[in-house]
Amino acid sequence: MKKTTVQFIFAALLLSSSLFSCQKEATKEEVKPCPTTMQGLAGSYRLTALKYRANSHAAEQDYFIFLDACEKDDVLTLNANGIYDYQDAGTSCTPSGTETGNWSVTNGEVISDGILNGTIRSYDCKTLVFYLDNTIETGDRFIFTMVKH
């Protein structure tokens, strides 16, 4: 009887440790680095939030509500080769906002010859948050949130 109990305990420990080790391996595989390089940021995005802060002491305001409906469904595609494509998708604006240009990432800043410029605040492989200072007046900040789709 004792031998059967010891075997059962040993088998239970072996099974639970193997399940635990498999769970740890799966967790390790899920963690992906999200580099803020051109290759890491490449993909298609939609703007999902736009905040404005008049100065460093002011509260953020929702600026997304001021965009026209035809601007809220547009798609920005960042290609790893340094070309971006901004499509006036869904509801079209008049005139169309579609454009193509060049973009790059340097020292944590996204730079383009068009629609995309700012300092990267965060990136989790799906959501890119960046900001642009001194746009309307000195000390202000626009905060853009774009989600890959």
N, C-alpha and C positions, 0 to 999 in steps of 0.2 A: 504494500500500500504506500509506504514512504517513497519507494522508487517511482511509482506512478505520479505522486504529487510533485516530486522534484522534477521529473520530466515535464510535467504540465507547466510548472513555473518557468523552467528553462525555455520551453517552447513559446510561452507567452512573452517572455522578455525578448527572445530572438525576433519574434514577429513584430512586437512594438518598436524595437530598435530599427528594424528594416523599414517599417512604415515611416518612422520619424526621419530616417536618413533620406528616404525618397522625397518626403515633403520638403526637407531642407534643400535638396538639389533643385526641385521645381521652383522654389523661391529664388534661388541664386540665378536661375535661367531667366526669370521674369525681370530682373533688374537690368535695364539697358542704359548705357550712357546716352545722353542726349546732347551731342556736341553742337555748339552754336557756330558751326562752320557752314559753308555753302552746301556741302553734301548733307550735313545734318539737318539743315533747315529746308532743304528742297522738298517741294510738295505744293498742293493746292490748298488755299486758305479762304475763309470767309471772315469778315469783320463781325464780331459778335458783341463787342462793347467798346465804347469810346467815352472816356472820362476827361474832364477839364478841371484844372485847378488854377485859379487866377494868380496865386503866389504860394509860397511854402507854408503859410499859416491858414490859408483858405481851405474849406472843405471841398472835396471832389464833387463835381456835378455831372449828371448824366448828359452827355453831349450826343449820344447815339439817337436820342429822340428828335434831334434837330435835323438829322439826315433825311433826305427824301427816300421814299419807299424804294425807288429804283436804284438807290445806292446800297441798300442794306442786303441785297442778294447777290452782289457782285463777287467774282472769284479772282483771286490773285494767285497765279502759279509761279513759283520760284524754281527755276531750273538750275541744277548743279553747275551748268556751264556758264552761269552768269547772266543769263537772259531771263527777264520776267515777262509775264503776259497777264495783263489786267483785262478781264472780260466783263463787259456790261451785261451780266447774265440775268436771267429771269425777266423782270420788268425792265425794259430799256428806258434810259434817260434820253432827253433831247437837249442838246446833242449827245451822242453816245460817248461814254467815258472810256471806251476800249482803247488800250495803248500797250505798246511793247517797248522795252528798254533794257538797260543793263543794271545789274545790282551786284553787290559784294558785301562781305563782312570783314571788318577790320577793327581789332581791339574792342570787341563787344558792341560795335555799332553796325547797323544795317544801313548801307548807303546805296542810293540809286540815282539815276538821272531823271527820275519821275516821282511816282506816288509813294514809294517806300523809303523812309528815312527815320532813324532814331536809335536810341541806346537800348539794348536788350536788357530787360529787367529779369525775365525768367523764360524758360523753355523746358517743357516736360515731354518732348517728342510728339505732342499733339497740340498744345496750346502755347502760342507765342505771345508774350506781353512785352511791348517796348514803349518808350516814351520819347517825346520831342519837346524840348524846352524853348522858351522865348519865341513863340510863334505869333501871338497877337500882341503881347507886351512883355517887357523884360520881367523875368521871374515866373512866368506862367508855365504850365505843363499840360500837354495832351498825353493820355495814356491809352494805347491801342491794345485790344485783345483780339487775336485772330486764332481761329481753330481750324486745324486740318480737317478736310473731309474727303 
